[in-house]
Amino acid sequence: MNTFCKMKRQSQGRALKTAILFLLPFFLQAQQTEPGPELKKATLDEVVDYAIKHQPIIQQSLIDEKTTETTIKGKLADWYPQLNFNYSLQHNFVIQPTLFQGNIARFGANNTSLGQFALSQTLFNRDVLLAKNSASDVRTQAVQKTSSSKIDVAANVTKAFYDVLATTQQIKVGQGDVARLKQNLKTAHDQYAAGLVDKTDYKRATITLSNTEATLKSNMELLNYKLEYLKLVMGYPPGGELNLTYDSLQMENEILLDTLHPVDYTNRIDYKLLVTQRRLQEASIHYSYWSFLPTVAVNGAYNFYYLNAGTGIPISDIYRTNTPYSFAALTVSLPIFQGGKRIANIKQQRWTMKRLDWDITNLKNTVSSQYAQTLAAYKSNFITYQTLKQNVELAKEVYDIIQLQYKTGVKSYLEVITAETDLRTARINYFNALYAVLSSKIDVQKALGQINY
């Protein structure tokens, strides 16, 4: 009974170890993709920093950097001496015949075994030379791609952040409008009940309140979507709580932008990527020219060689006699004619270089046009923002005056509703304009290459 229990415990232990080994990669993967901490009160800088650290696209770019580094190390490893061990065991059922002095004879051993230590060193090889010369640019390209991803993420997150804030401000305005309209509805109802006015004012107040409440609910639903979109571009957990904090006055202060800043396309990450690609293409052209050069390597080997004339299997005494030998050699391989393949490759790489040059020229032209377009949009949105800001103040002043005149019986309720609608529209347009000018500012900064990571 004790033996049975012991065997059962051993079996369970082996099963547990097997399960742990099987599930360990999944546990490790779960730890690596674990989402970041929730942000209870997040400023714009905190939101952008979170996105830079947790956005899947950026994480993939960082993995690509590490993959690139290991690939470079693998390529450069070919420059180091290569040491190999080879082993063989052969039994000849019939020894191979050969022609000797006009007669067919069989020479050799029935059993042979070879143990070989081989050492080789590349002196010149265009593959390893390309890896050595382009390693720095390949690393730079991987880093620049990550930087490009970070710039795109930061711009998208900033725009989404401002969009959420603009919608939040619209909701606050809507809540204030609903509270005010409820009070107006009560006043209209009281006046109707007292017989001072007919039911028209009361009905109009009801319609206006219903429309405002519908707009408020629509903005609330829209805010839920915009928050989820912000979480998406941040790499934030979908079910996580995200509370944004921002000073509306600071938000207005951040709309200013230096519109006289000179355009310098060299600051753009896409230009830097093209320059890096051009350097890599130059290396590819050199690589094609190197195909006319020989491949040179030195190699040597020490062999433990065993012979045995026995015919039986298994071979019991094959390792009794060792006849070692060794050698060193210089190998030079020079391709002489390949049907014009090397010339065609050189021309192909040169055409690719010219295409890259045109890409750079096109980017220079695009940057100027893009900057002019984004700057025009910014200026237009800024003028609209300033106008609408003044309109809010005027609409608020008009509404207060008409509301007071209505209470004293000078104005009709229809004029109150009109002033209320103008005020609400001015506030909504104001926050839309504020978001538009902040968003266009991000586009201008991106066009100038001022957003860098």
C-alpha positions as CSV (number, residue, x, y, z in Angstrom):
1,M,0.0,0.0,0.0
2,N,2.8,2.4,0.9
3,T,4.6,1.6,-2.4
4,F,1.4,2.3,-4.3
5,C,0.9,5.7,-2.6
6,K,4.5,6.6,-3.2
7,M,4.2,5.7,-6.9
8,K,1.0,7.7,-7.1
9,R,2.6,10.8,-5.5
10,Q,5.5,10.5,-8.0
11,S,3.1,10.3,-10.9
12,Q,1.2,13.3,-9.7
13,G,4.4,15.3,-9.2
14,R,5.5,14.5,-12.8
15,A,2.1,15.5,-14.1
16,L,2.3,18.8,-12.2
17,K,5.8,19.6,-13.5
18,T,4.6,18.8,-17.0
19,A,1.6,21.1,-16.6
20,I,3.8,23.9,-15.3
21,L,6.3,23.6,-18.2
22,F,3.4,23.6,-20.7
23,L,1.6,26.6,-19.2
24,L,4.8,28.7,-18.4
25,P,5.0,30.3,-21.8
26,F,1.4,31.4,-21.6
27,F,2.0,32.9,-18.1
28,L,5.1,34.7,-19.4
29,Q,3.2,36.1,-22.4
30,A,0.4,37.3,-20.1
31,Q,2.9,39.1,-18.0
32,Q,4.5,40.8,-21.0
33,T,1.1,42.0,-22.4
34,E,-0.3,43.1,-19.0
35,P,-1.9,46.5,-19.4
36,G,-0.5,49.5,-17.6
37,P,-2.0,51.1,-14.4
38,E,-5.2,53.1,-14.6
39,L,-5.0,56.9,-14.7
40,K,-7.5,58.4,-12.2
41,K,-6.8,62.0,-13.0
42,A,-4.8,62.4,-16.2
43,T,-3.3,65.5,-17.7
44,L,-2.4,65.8,-21.3
45,D,1.3,65.0,-20.6
46,E,0.4,62.0,-18.6
47,V,-2.0,60.7,-21.3
48,V,0.7,61.1,-24.0
49,D,3.4,59.5,-21.8
50,Y,1.1,56.5,-21.1
51,A,0.5,56.1,-24.8
52,I,4.2,56.2,-25.6
53,K,4.8,53.4,-23.1
54,H,1.8,51.2,-23.7
55,Q,0.5,51.7,-27.2
56,P,0.8,48.3,-29.0
57,I,2.1,49.9,-32.2
58,I,5.0,51.5,-30.3
59,Q,5.6,48.2,-28.4
60,Q,5.8,46.4,-31.8
61,S,8.3,49.0,-33.0
62,L,10.5,48.4,-29.9
63,I,10.3,44.7,-30.6
64,D,11.4,45.4,-34.2
65,E,14.4,47.3,-32.8
66,K,15.4,44.3,-30.7
67,T,14.8,41.9,-33.6
68,T,17.0,44.2,-35.8
69,E,19.8,44.2,-33.2
70,T,19.8,40.4,-33.0
71,T,19.8,40.1,-36.8
72,I,22.8,42.4,-37.0
73,K,24.6,40.3,-34.4
74,G,23.8,37.2,-36.3
75,K,25.2,38.7,-39.6
76,L,28.3,40.0,-37.9
77,A,29.0,36.7,-36.3
78,D,30.2,35.4,-39.7
79,W,33.3,37.6,-39.3
80,Y,34.4,35.5,-36.3
81,P,36.3,32.2,-36.7
82,Q,33.9,29.2,-37.2
83,L,34.8,26.0,-35.4
84,N,32.9,22.8,-36.2
85,F,33.1,19.2,-35.3
86,N,32.1,16.5,-37.8
87,Y,31.7,12.8,-37.1
88,S,31.1,9.9,-39.4
89,L,31.0,6.1,-39.2
90,Q,30.8,4.0,-42.3
91,H,30.7,0.3,-43.0
92,N,31.3,-0.9,-46.6
93,F,29.5,-4.0,-47.5
94,V,31.5,-4.1,-50.8
95,I,34.6,-2.0,-51.2
96,Q,34.5,0.4,-54.1
97,P,36.5,-0.9,-57.1
98,T,39.1,1.1,-58.9
99,L,41.3,0.7,-62.0
100,F,44.9,0.1,-61.1
101,Q,47.5,-0.6,-63.8
102,G,44.9,-1.9,-66.2
103,N,43.3,-4.1,-63.7
104,I,40.2,-3.7,-61.5
105,A,41.1,-3.9,-57.9
106,R,39.5,-3.0,-54.6
107,F,41.4,-0.9,-52.1
108,G,40.2,0.4,-48.8
109,A,38.9,-0.7,-45.4
110,N,35.6,-2.3,-44.6
111,N,35.0,0.1,-41.7
112,T,36.0,3.7,-41.4
113,S,35.2,6.4,-38.8
114,L,36.2,10.1,-38.9
115,G,36.2,12.7,-36.1
116,Q,37.0,16.1,-37.5
117,F,37.6,19.5,-35.9
118,A,37.3,22.1,-38.7
119,L,38.3,25.8,-38.3
120,S,37.5,28.5,-40.9
121,Q,38.0,32.2,-41.1
122,T,36.4,34.5,-43.6
123,L,38.9,37.0,-45.0
124,F,36.6,38.7,-47.6
125,N,33.0,38.0,-48.3
126,R,30.6,40.6,-49.6
127,D,27.7,39.5,-47.4
128,V,29.6,40.0,-44.1
129,L,31.2,43.2,-45.5
130,L,27.7,44.6,-46.2
131,A,26.5,43.6,-42.7
132,K,29.5,45.4,-41.2
133,N,29.2,48.6,-43.2
134,S,25.4,48.9,-42.9
135,A,24.9,47.8,-39.3
136,S,24.8,51.4,-38.0
137,D,22.3,52.6,-40.6
138,V,20.1,49.6,-40.0
139,R,20.0,50.3,-36.3
140,T,19.3,54.0,-37.0
141,Q,16.4,53.1,-39.4
142,A,14.8,50.9,-36.7
143,V,15.1,53.7,-34.1
144,Q,13.6,56.2,-36.6
145,K,10.7,54.0,-37.4
146,T,9.9,53.8,-33.6
147,S,10.3,57.6,-33.4
148,S,7.8,58.0,-36.3
149,S,5.3,55.7,-34.6
150,K,5.7,57.7,-31.4
151,I,5.1,61.0,-33.2
152,D,1.9,59.7,-34.9
153,V,0.6,58.3,-31.6
154,A,1.4,61.5,-29.7
155,A,-0.4,63.6,-32.3
156,N,-3.4,61.3,-32.4
157,V,-3.6,61.1,-28.7
158,T,-3.4,64.9,-28.3
159,K,-6.2,65.4,-30.8
160,A,-8.4,62.8,-29.2
161,F,-7.7,64.4,-25.7
162,Y,-8.8,67.8,-26.9
163,D,-11.8,66.3,-28.6
164,V,-12.9,64.7,-25.4
165,L,-12.4,68.0,-23.5
166,A,-14.4,69.9,-26.1
167,T,-17.3,67.5,-25.9
168,T,-17.1,67.6,-22.1
169,Q,-17.4,71.3,-22.1
170,Q,-20.4,71.1,-24.4
171,I,-22.0,68.7,-22.0
172,K,-21.4,71.2,-19.1
173,V,-22.9,74.0,-21.2
174,G,-25.9,71.7,-22.0
175,Q,-26.4,70.9,-18.4
176,G,-26.4,74.6,-17.6
177,D,-28.9,75.2,-20.4
178,V,-31.2,72.5,-19.2
179,A,-31.2,73.9,-15.7
180,R,-31.9,77.4,-17.0
181,L,-34.6,76.2,-19.3
182,K,-36.3,74.2,-16.6
183,Q,-36.5,77.4,-14.6
184,N,-37.9,79.2,-17.6
185,L,-40.4,76.5,-18.1
186,K,-41.5,76.8,-14.5
187,T,-41.8,80.6,-14.9
188,A,-43.8,80.2,-18.1
189,H,-46.1,77.6,-16.5
190,D,-46.6,79.8,-13.4
191,Q,-47.5,82.8,-15.7
192,Y,-49.9,80.6,-17.7
193,A,-51.5,79.3,-14.5
194,A,-51.9,82.8,-13.3
195,G,-53.6,83.8,-16.5
196,L,-50.9,86.3,-17.4
197,V,-50.0,84.6,-20.7
198,D,-51.5,82.0,-22.9
199,K,-50.3,78.5,-23.2
200,T,-48.1,79.3,-26.2
201,D,-45.1,80.4,-24.1
202,Y,-45.5,77.3,-21.9
203,K,-45.5,75.0,-25.0
204,R,-42.5,76.8,-26.6
205,A,-40.6,76.4,-23.3
206,T,-41.4,72.7,-23.3
207,I,-40.2,72.2,-26.9
208,T,-37.0,74.1,-26.3
209,L,-36.2,72.1,-23.1
210,S,-36.9,68.8,-24.9
211,N,-34.6,69.7,-27.8
212,T,-31.8,70.8,-25.4
213,E,-32.1,67.6,-23.4
214,A,-32.0,65.5,-26.5
215,T,-28.8,67.4,-27.6
216,L,-27.3,66.8,-24.1
217,K,-28.0,63.1,-24.2
218,S,-26.5,62.9,-27.7
219,N,-23.3,64.6,-26.5
220,M,-23.1,62.2,-23.6
221,E,-23.3,59.2,-25.9
222,L,-20.8,60.8,-28.2
223,L,-18.5,61.4,-25.2
224,N,-18.5,57.7,-24.4
225,Y,-17.4,56.9,-27.9
226,K,-14.7,59.6,-27.9
227,L,-13.4,58.3,-24.5
228,E,-13.2,54.8,-25.9
229,Y,-11.4,56.1,-29.0
230,L,-8.9,57.9,-26.8
231,K,-8.3,54.7,-24.9
232,L,-7.7,52.9,-28.2
233,V,-5.0,55.3,-29.4
234,M,-3.5,55.3,-25.9
235,G,-3.3,51.5,-25.6
236,Y,-5.5,51.9,-22.5
237,P,-7.5,49.0,-21.0
238,P,-11.0,49.2,-22.6
239,G,-12.8,48.7,-19.3
240,G,-10.4,50.9,-17.3
241,E,-11.5,54.1,-15.7
242,L,-10.0,57.2,-17.3
243,N,-10.6,60.6,-15.8
244,L,-9.1,63.6,-17.6
245,T,-8.2,66.8,-15.8
246,Y,-7.5,70.1,-17.6
247,D,-7.7,73.8,-17.0
248,S,-10.0,75.3,-19.6
249,L,-8.1,78.6,-19.3
250,Q,-4.8,76.8,-20.0
251,M,-6.5,75.1,-22.9
252,E,-7.2,78.5,-24.4
253,N,-3.7,79.7,-23.7
254,E,-2.2,76.7,-25.7
255,I,-3.8,77.7,-29.0
256,L,-1.1,80.3,-29.7
257,L,1.5,79.4,-32.3
258,D,4.4,81.1,-34.0
259,T,3.2,81.4,-37.6
260,L,6.5,82.9,-38.8
261,H,8.6,79.8,-38.0
262,P,10.7,78.9,-41.1
263,V,10.1,75.6,-42.8
264,D,12.9,73.1,-42.4
265,Y,12.2,69.7,-43.9
266,T,15.3,68.2,-42.3
267,N,13.5,68.2,-39.0
268,R,10.9,65.8,-40.3
269,I,11.2,62.2,-39.3
270,D,10.0,61.0,-42.7
271,Y,12.9,63.0,-44.3
272,K,15.4,61.4,-41.9
273,L,14.0,58.0,-42.8
274,L,14.5,58.7,-46.5
275,V,18.1,59.8,-45.8
276,T,18.8,56.6,-43.9
277,Q,17.2,54.5,-46.7
278,R,19.5,56.3,-49.2
279,R,22.6,55.4,-47.2
280,L,21.4,51.8,-47.1
281,Q,20.8,51.9,-50.8
282,E,24.4,53.2,-51.4
283,A,25.6,50.1,-49.4
284,S,23.4,47.9,-51.7
285,I,25.1,49.4,-54.8
286,H,28.5,48.7,-53.3
287,Y,27.4,45.2,-52.5
288,S,26.5,44.7,-56.2
289,Y,29.9,45.9,-57.3
290,W,31.6,43.5,-54.8
291,S,30.1,40.6,-56.7
292,F,33.1,41.0,-59.1
293,L,35.5,40.4,-56.2
294,P,36.5,36.9,-55.0
295,T,35.4,35.3,-51.8
296,V,38.5,34.5,-49.7
297,A,38.7,32.3,-46.7
298,V,41.2,30.2,-44.8
299,N,40.3,26.9,-43.3
300,G,41.9,23.9,-41.7
301,A,41.0,20.7,-40.0
302,Y,42.4,18.0,-37.7
303,N,41.0,14.6,-38.4
304,F,40.9,11.5,-36.2
305,Y,40.7,8.7,-38.8
306,Y,40.1,5.1,-37.9
307,L,40.3,2.1,-40.2
308,N,39.4,-1.5,-39.7
309,A,39.3,-4.4,-42.1
310,G,36.8,-6.5,-40.1
311,T,33.6,-7.5,-41.8
312,G,31.3,-8.1,-38.9
313,I,28.6,-5.9,-37.5
314,P,28.7,-4.5,-34.9
315,I,32.2,-3.2,-35.4
316,S,34.0,-3.9,-32.1
317,D,37.6,-2.9,-32.8
318,I,37.4,-0.1,-35.3
319,Y,38.7,2.5,-32.8
320,R,41.9,0.6,-32.1
321,T,43.9,2.1,-34.9
322,N,44.0,5.9,-35.4
323,T,45.6,7.4,-38.5
324,P,45.2,11.1,-37.9
325,Y,45.9,13.7,-40.5
326,S,45.4,17.5,-40.8
327,F,45.5,20.3,-43.3
328,A,45.2,24.0,-43.8
329,A,44.0,25.7,-47.0
330,L,43.3,29.0,-48.6
331,T,40.1,29.2,-50.6
332,V,39.6,31.8,-53.3
333,S,36.3,31.7,-55.3
334,L,36.0,34.1,-58.2
335,P,32.9,34.1,-60.4
336,I,34.0,34.8,-64.0
337,F,30.8,34.8,-66.0
338,Q,27.2,34.8,-64.8
339,G,25.3,35.8,-68.0
340,G,25.3,39.5,-67.2
341,K,23.5,39.0,-63.9
342,R,25.9,41.2,-61.9
343,I,25.6,44.1,-64.4
344,A,21.8,43.9,-64.2
345,N,21.9,43.9,-60.4
346,I,24.0,47.1,-60.4
347,K,21.7,48.9,-62.8
348,Q,18.7,47.8,-60.7
349,Q,20.2,49.2,-57.5
350,R,21.1,52.4,-59.3
351,W,17.6,52.9,-60.5
352,T,16.3,52.3,-57.0
353,M,18.7,55.0,-55.8
354,K,17.3,57.5,-58.4
355,R,13.8,56.6,-57.2
356,L,14.8,57.4,-53.6
357,D,16.2,60.7,-54.8
358,W,12.9,61.6,-56.4
359,D,11.1,60.5,-53.2
360,I,13.3,63.0,-51.3
361,T,12.6,65.8,-53.9
362,N,8.9,65.0,-53.6
363,L,9.0,65.2,-49.8
364,K,10.7,68.6,-50.0
365,N,7.9,69.9,-52.2
366,T,5.2,68.2,-50.1
367,V,6.5,69.7,-46.9
368,S,6.2,73.2,-48.2
369,S,2.7,72.6,-49.5
370,Q,1.6,70.7,-46.4
371,Y,2.9,73.4,-44.1
372,A,1.1,76.1,-46.1
373,Q,-2.1,74.1,-46.0
374,T,-2.0,73.3,-42.2
375,L,-0.9,76.9,-41.5
376,A,-3.9,78.3,-43.5
377,A,-6.2,75.9,-41.6
378,Y,-4.8,77.0,-38.3
379,K,-5.2,80.7,-39.1
380,S,-8.7,80.2,-40.4
381,N,-9.7,78.2,-37.3
382,F,-8.0,80.8,-35.1
383,I,-10.0,83.7,-36.6
384,T,-13.2,81.6,-36.3
385,Y,-12.4,80.9,-32.7
386,Q,-11.8,84.6,-31.9
387,T,-15.1,85.6,-33.6
388,L,-17.1,82.9,-31.9
389,K,-15.6,83.8,-28.5
390,Q,-16.9,87.3,-28.9
391,N,-20.2,85.9,-30.1
392,V,-20.6,83.9,-26.9
393,E,-20.1,87.1,-24.8
394,L,-22.6,89.1,-27.0
395,A,-25.1,86.3,-27.0
396,K,-24.9,86.0,-23.2
397,E,-25.4,89.7,-22.9
398,V,-28.4,89.8,-25.3
399,Y,-30.0,86.8,-23.5
400,D,-29.7,88.4,-20.1
401,I,-31.3,91.6,-21.4
402,I,-34.1,89.9,-23.2
403,Q,-34.7,87.6,-20.2
404,L,-35.0,90.6,-17.9
405,Q,-37.3,92.4,-20.4
406,Y,-39.5,89.3,-20.6
407,K,-39.9,89.2,-16.9
408,T,-41.0,92.8,-16.9
409,G,-43.4,92.2,-19.8
410,V,-41.6,94.2,-22.4
411,K,-40.5,91.2,-24.6
412,S,-42.3,88.1,-25.7
413,Y,-41.2,84.6,-24.8
414,L,-40.5,83.9,-28.5
415,E,-37.7,86.4,-28.3
416,V,-36.4,84.7,-25.2
417,I,-36.3,81.4,-27.0
418,T,-34.5,83.0,-29.9
419,A,-31.9,84.5,-27.6
420,E,-31.6,81.2,-25.8
421,T,-31.0,79.3,-29.0
422,D,-28.4,81.9,-30.2
423,L,-26.6,81.6,-26.9
424,R,-26.6,77.8,-27.0
425,T,-25.4,77.7,-30.6
426,A,-22.7,80.2,-29.9
427,R,-21.3,78.1,-27.0
428,I,-21.4,74.9,-29.0
429,N,-19.7,76.5,-32.0
430,Y,-17.1,78.1,-29.7
431,F,-16.0,74.8,-28.2
432,N,-16.0,73.2,-31.7
433,A,-13.8,76.1,-32.9
434,L,-11.5,75.7,-29.9
435,Y,-11.0,72.0,-30.7
436,A,-10.5,72.8,-34.4
437,V,-7.8,75.4,-33.7
438,L,-6.0,73.1,-31.2
439,S,-6.1,70.2,-33.6
440,S,-4.8,72.3,-36.5
441,K,-2.0,73.5,-34.3
442,I,-0.9,69.9,-33.9
443,D,-0.9,69.5,-37.7
444,V,1.3,72.6,-38.1
445,Q,3.7,71.4,-35.5
446,K,3.8,67.9,-37.1
447,A,4.4,69.5,-40.6
448,L,7.3,71.6,-39.1
449,G,8.8,68.5,-37.5
450,Q,8.5,70.0,-34.0
451,I,7.0,66.9,-32.4
452,N,9.9,64.7,-31.7
453,Y,10.5,61.5,-29.6
